[in-house]
Amino acid sequence: MLYAAFSTLMNFEDLERFPNAKGLGKYGLELENCGVHRIRGWKFDYFRIDGAWNSESYPDITKDDDDSIFALIIDFPPRIFNSICEHNGIYSGHYKFDYINVDSLGREALTIRLSRPSETGKPHFQTVMKIVDNALSCGVDIRYINEVIISKAKLDNKDATFFFNEDNYSPQADKSCEVIREWFLNNKKAT
């Protein structure tokens, strides 16, 4: 599995966290088989969608009554997370923050969950973009973001993990995933 670093200030000790890394590059770690994507001007070297809820990988994330939940998982240092919590405008009735430990990666991560996603998928994507924008606007530096995962809980959808590039697209992804994937394919820029 590939892991991505978005930091331009990483040291070589960080290489141990990203086993597929080839070395430090202009934008952080250079990874094999990774596309380059942008979220409103911010470059991401890696992006993954889990089409099915993986309770084994994320045991601390509980699924709400609604069978569709998006989780944006961002690895922040505690001091960054604390600054987010102090930002009043970041909370709303549509999403909330949890500070959890992602056992599969053995590290703490900030999880943003949507409890009431829509049926069409488009508002899902708009909300994800809003969450990223809000996090950045309240002091989160892109250099501290190491990995972004969007997970969609869907009871009738088994493993649909795929990378945002043409070669690794999973046909099992649902319409919501396709909306997000299409945006990234249309907005990605090579280094």
Beta strands, then each sheet from edge to edge (+ up, - down):
strand 1: 21-25
strand 2: 28-31
strand 3: 37-39
strand 4: 42-44
strand 5: 48-50
strand 6: 70-74
strand 7: 95-102
strand 8: 107-114
strand 9: 148-152
strand 10: 162-163
sheet 1: 1+ 2-
sheet 2: 3+ 4-
sheet 3: 7+ 8- 6+ 9- 5- 10+
end
